[in-house]
Amino acid sequence: MNKDVIIGLFSNIKGHGPLVHHLTNNVTINDCANATLAIGGSPVMATSIEEVADMVQLADALVINFGTIDDQMYKAMVIAGQAANTKGIPVIFDPVGVGATRFRTERASDFLNKVKVNIIRGNATEVYALIGGKAITRGVDAGELSISIEKLALEAADKLQAVTVISGETDVISNGISSVQIENGDIWLTRITGTGCMTTSLIACFAGITDDWFSAAIAGMSVMSLAGENAKNSIQANDGIGTYRSKLMDEIFLMNESVWEKGVRFK
């Protein structure tokens, strides 16, 4: 990891304003759009089979999020993913809920066979399921594993040939050779909907301005973790989760190379 490279991404993202095409979770679609705007990107959320390939031609990165997947959406995802591969823009895959049902798990396997994915971001259970592991899961929440998160990230990145980001108490990012652990964050990030999906959008924004997927993944993941920590530190005694949600978006918007360098903690 080169911190100077990541620092440079912050000024570049504001100047470039990468267009990120999302086929994403209906529950969190507004959050993803706003997080993309807050960090300096531009979101588009087109999902129709008739136009996704054309929309990809305008984009700098593509997000595929399985949160509210159905057959029609899945077909559009494959079309968009293959169009992104042809164009040469990064595909960032968020396997929400994979491992919880056979439908999601089979579609994820099929998608990875049909589309070259550059970055995968999920919780430990989801990533474990992508490489054929079995774990107890609760819907989209992570379950217990018999493998360490660090080993899982390395193994998944190597097996899937994609930079792998695993969100958790300590976030782990691996390219199959090297790994980075991010120690920022706060438990309140798990108490509002959409933080994982927003993180995937943030990663895509950085991936849209560089071909260094490892640095892009570290940048996007650390922005969410640090923003969540900073938002919690600014909470007053009578503030609740709604205030925290608003402050989180403010912290993403205010994130820059100076705030990032001063606050991020790597292990």
C-alpha positions in Angstrom: 0.0 0.0 0.0 1.2 3.5 -0.9 -0.4 6.2 1.2 0.7 8.9 -1.2 -1.2 7.2 -4.0 -4.4 7.1 -1.9 -3.9 10.8 -0.8 -3.7 11.7 -4.5 -7.0 10.1 -5.2 -8.9 12.6 -3.0 -8.0 15.6 -5.2 -8.4 13.6 -8.4 -11.9 12.5 -7.5 -13.2 16.0 -7.0 -11.7 17.1 -10.3 -12.8 14.1 -12.4 -16.3 13.5 -10.9 -16.5 9.8 -11.9 -19.8 8.6 -13.2 -20.8 5.5 -11.4 -23.5 3.3 -12.8 -25.4 1.4 -10.1 -27.6 -1.7 -10.4 -28.2 -1.7 -6.7 -30.3 -2.4 -3.6 -33.7 -0.7 -3.8 -33.6 -0.3 0.0 -30.5 1.8 -0.1 -30.5 3.3 -3.6 -30.9 6.9 -2.4 -28.1 6.5 0.2 -25.8 5.2 -2.5 -26.6 8.1 -4.8 -26.0 10.6 -2.0 -22.7 9.0 -0.9 -21.5 9.0 -4.4 -22.3 12.7 -4.7 -20.8 13.5 -1.3 -17.4 12.1 -2.1 -17.3 13.8 -5.5 -18.8 11.3 -8.0 -21.9 11.3 -10.1 -24.5 8.5 -9.7 -26.8 6.9 -12.3 -29.2 4.2 -11.3 -30.6 2.8 -14.6 -31.7 -0.8 -14.4 -33.7 -1.5 -17.6 -32.4 -4.3 -19.7 -33.0 -2.1 -22.7 -30.6 0.6 -21.7 -28.0 -0.7 -19.2 -25.4 -1.5 -21.8 -25.7 2.0 -23.3 -25.5 3.6 -19.9 -22.3 1.7 -19.2 -20.7 3.3 -22.2 -21.0 6.7 -20.3 -19.7 5.4 -17.0 -16.3 5.2 -15.3 -17.3 2.3 -13.0 -20.1 -0.1 -12.5 -21.6 -1.3 -9.1 -23.5 -4.6 -9.0 -25.3 -5.0 -5.7 -27.4 -8.1 -5.0 -29.5 -6.5 -2.2 -32.9 -6.8 -3.8 -32.1 -9.1 -6.8 -34.7 -10.8 -8.9 -34.5 -12.5 -12.3 -35.1 -9.4 -14.3 -32.6 -7.4 -12.4 -30.1 -10.2 -12.6 -30.3 -10.4 -16.4 -29.7 -6.6 -16.5 -26.7 -7.1 -14.2 -25.1 -9.6 -16.5 -25.6 -7.4 -19.6 -24.2 -4.4 -17.8 -21.3 -6.4 -16.4 -20.3 -7.7 -19.8 -20.6 -4.3 -21.3 -18.3 -2.9 -18.6 -15.8 -5.7 -19.3 -15.9 -4.9 -23.0 -15.4 -1.2 -22.3 -12.7 -1.8 -19.8 -14.2 -0.1 -16.8 -14.1 -1.7 -13.3 -16.9 -3.8 -11.9 -17.4 -3.6 -8.2 -19.6 -6.5 -6.8 -21.5 -6.4 -3.5 -22.8 -9.9 -2.9 -25.5 -8.9 -0.4 -27.1 -11.9 1.3 -25.1 -14.5 -0.7 -24.9 -17.6 1.4 -28.3 -16.9 3.0 -30.4 -18.5 0.1 -29.6 -20.9 -2.7 -31.0 -18.3 -5.2 -28.5 -15.7 -4.3 -25.6 -18.0 -4.0 -26.2 -19.7 -7.4 -26.7 -16.3 -9.1 -23.5 -15.0 -7.5 -21.6 -18.0 -8.8 -23.1 -17.6 -12.3 -22.3 -13.9 -12.3 -18.7 -14.5 -11.5 -18.5 -17.0 -14.3 -19.9 -14.5 -16.8 -18.5 -11.2 -15.7 -14.9 -10.3 -14.7 -15.2 -8.5 -11.4 -12.4 -6.2 -10.2 -13.4 -5.5 -6.6 -15.6 -7.5 -4.3 -16.9 -5.9 -1.0 -19.0 -7.8 1.5 -19.2 -9.1 5.0 -17.3 -12.2 6.0 -20.2 -14.7 5.5 -20.9 -13.4 2.0 -17.3 -13.5 0.9 -16.9 -17.0 2.4 -20.0 -18.2 0.4 -18.4 -16.9 -2.8 -15.5 -19.3 -2.4 -17.8 -22.2 -1.5 -17.7 -22.0 2.3 -20.7 -22.8 4.5 -21.6 -20.5 7.4 -24.6 -19.7 9.6 -26.0 -16.4 8.4 -28.9 -14.2 9.5 -30.2 -12.6 6.3 -27.7 -10.0 5.2 -25.8 -10.1 8.5 -22.5 -11.9 9.0 -22.4 -15.2 10.8 -19.7 -17.2 12.5 -16.8 -18.6 10.5 -14.0 -21.1 11.2 -11.5 -19.1 9.2 -9.9 -15.8 10.2 -11.0 -12.7 8.3 -7.4 -12.0 7.2 -6.9 -15.5 5.8 -10.4 -15.3 4.1 -9.6 -12.0 2.4 -6.3 -13.4 1.0 -7.8 -16.7 -0.1 -10.9 -15.0 -1.7 -8.8 -12.4 -3.6 -6.5 -15.2 -4.9 -9.3 -17.6 -5.8 -11.6 -15.0 -7.3 -8.9 -12.9 -8.9 -10.4 -9.7 -7.5 -9.4 -7.3 -4.8 -11.5 -8.4 -1.8 -12.8 -6.1 0.9 -14.4 -7.6 4.0 -16.2 -5.2 6.3 -16.2 -5.8 10.0 -15.0 -4.6 13.4 -11.7 -4.4 11.6 -12.0 -4.0 7.8 -9.6 -6.1 5.7 -8.6 -5.5 2.1 -6.5 -7.9 0.1 -5.3 -8.3 -3.5 -4.2 -11.9 -2.9 -0.6 -10.9 -2.2 -0.8 -8.1 0.3 -3.5 -7.2 2.9 -4.4 -4.0 4.8 -6.4 -3.8 8.0 -8.4 -0.6 8.8 -9.1 0.0 12.5 -11.4 2.9 12.2 -15.2 2.7 12.6 -17.9 2.7 15.1 -20.6 0.2 16.2 -23.3 2.8 15.2 -22.4 2.1 11.5 -24.2 -1.2 12.0 -27.3 0.4 13.3 -28.4 2.3 10.2 -29.3 0.7 6.9 -27.1 1.2 3.9 -23.5 1.7 5.2 -22.2 -1.4 3.4 -23.9 -0.5 0.2 -22.6 3.1 0.4 -19.1 1.8 1.0 -19.3 -0.1 -2.2 -20.3 3.1 -4.0 -17.4 5.0 -2.4 -15.0 2.3 -3.6 -16.5 2.5 -7.1 -15.9 6.2 -7.1 -12.2 5.8 -6.5 -12.0 2.9 -8.8 -13.5 5.1 -11.5 -10.4 7.3 -11.5 -7.6 4.8 -11.3 -6.6 1.3 -12.4 -5.0 0.6 -9.0 -8.0 -1.3 -7.6 -6.2 -2.1 -4.4 -5.7 1.6 -3.5 -9.2 2.4 -4.6 -10.7 -0.3 -2.3 -8.6 0.9 0.6 -9.6 4.5 0.0 -13.3 3.8 -0.2 -13.5 1.5 2.7 -11.4 3.8 4.9 -13.5 6.8 4.1 -16.7 5.0 5.4 -14.9 3.7 8.5 -13.3 7.1 9.3 -16.4 9.0 8.5 -18.4 6.8 10.8 -16.0 7.3 13.6 -15.8 11.0 13.2 -19.6 11.2 13.0 -19.9 9.4 16.3 -17.3 11.6 18.0 -19.4 14.7 17.1 -22.6 13.3 18.6 -24.1 15.2 21.5 -25.6 13.7 24.6 -29.2 14.0 23.4 -28.5 13.0 19.8 -29.8 9.7 18.4 -29.4 7.5 15.4 -31.1 9.9 13.0 -28.6 12.7 13.9 -25.8 10.2 13.4 -27.0 9.3 10.0 -27.0 12.9 8.9 -23.6 13.5 10.4 -22.2 10.5 8.6 -23.1 12.0 5.3 -21.6 15.3 6.3 -18.4 13.5 7.2 -18.2 11.8 3.8 -18.7 15.2 2.2 -16.0 16.8 4.3 -13.5 14.0 3.8 -10.3 15.1 2.1 -6.6 14.1 2.0 -5.9 16.1 5.2 -8.7 14.6 7.3 -8.0 11.1 5.9 -4.2 11.2 6.6 -4.7 12.6 10.1 -7.4 10.1 11.1 -7.0 6.8 9.3 -5.5 3.9 11.3 -3.9 1.0 9.5 -2.7 -2.3 11.0 
